[in-house]
Amino acid sequence: MEHGPAEKPAWLVTPSDPQPGMIWDELAPGRIALGLLTSVTAEEFAVLCCYLAEFRRNRVGMDGSARKDLRAHLNAFGFNPSALAKLGIATPKPGKQTKNPFASLA
């Protein structure tokens, strides 16, 4: 299956609740850059945006089931170092050399 570019679903942007769409705009570029957000995963990412909007509105009142779903969606899109490692995406260590030390030998 070919993975095309991710597009924000039309249903995510509503005048009555613009926050999920705003969260998409805020977070999507980073997930696209990591290759985690594509046309195949766009709907699931939109669901994550809805959960995050609810969490930002009601941190204390969000029930345990919704919090569990939120965590699962955050992990699926690599929003913590452990999730990134499970997805096979390395995170640079602060102060570590990121250049190839053997580049000058080529």
N, C-alpha and C positions, 0 to 999 in steps of 0.2 A: 504494500500500500504506500503510495506516495504521500508524503507529508508536505502540504503547502503552507503558505504563511497564515498565521493566526489572524482572524478578524473578530473584533468585539461583536458578540451576538446582539441583534437589535433589541431583544427583550430585556437586556441588561440596563439599557438607558431609558429611564422613565422620568417624566417631569415630577411625579409625586415622590420619587426616591432616586435622586441622581448619584448618591454615594457609591453604590456598587460600580457604576461606570467610571467614576472618578478613581476608585481603587484600581480598576483595570488599567487606566491610563498611567497610574503611579507605578504599578508593579510589573506590568507586562513587558516593558523593554528589557528588564533584567532576565526574565524567564525566557524570552525569545533569544537573547544573546547566549544563554546556556543551552539552547536547543530543547528546552523542556516545554515550551508553549508553541504548538503548531496547530494546523487546522484540525488535527485529530484530537488534540487535548483542549481545544478552546472552550467547549461547553463545560468541561469539568473545572477549568480555571475560572469561568464565570460563576460557577457555584461557589468556589472558594471566595470570590469577591463578595458574594452575597453574605456568606458566613462572616467575613471580616467586617463588613458594614454593620451587621448586627452586633458583633463583638465591640466595635468602636462606640456604638450607641448605648450598649447595655452590658458593660463588662461584668458587673456583679450579678445581674439578673439572668444571664445566659445559662440555660440548664446544662447539666452534665453530659447529656447525650449530644447536644449541639456542640459543646466544647470538644468532645471526643471526635466528632466529625470534622471540626475545624482543624484539630491537630493532625488528623489523617490527611486532609487536603494540603495542609502546610508541608507535611513530610513528602507527599507525592510530588510537590513542585520545588523541593529542595530549599526550604526556608530555614534550615539550620545546618551546621557543619556535619552532624551525624547523618542527616538525610542526604546531603550532597555526597558523602562518602558511599552510602548505600547505592546511590545512583551512578557511582563511578566518576564523580566530578571532584577533582582535587581543589582544595582551597589553599591559596598561598599563605605561608606562615609569615607573620610580621618579622621583618628584618632578615628573612632568608633571601638568598640570591635566586633570582628568577631567570637570569640569563643562562644559556647553555655554556658551561665551562669549557666545552670542547669545540666551540664554534671556531676558534682561531686555528684549529688544527685541520680544518676542512680544506 
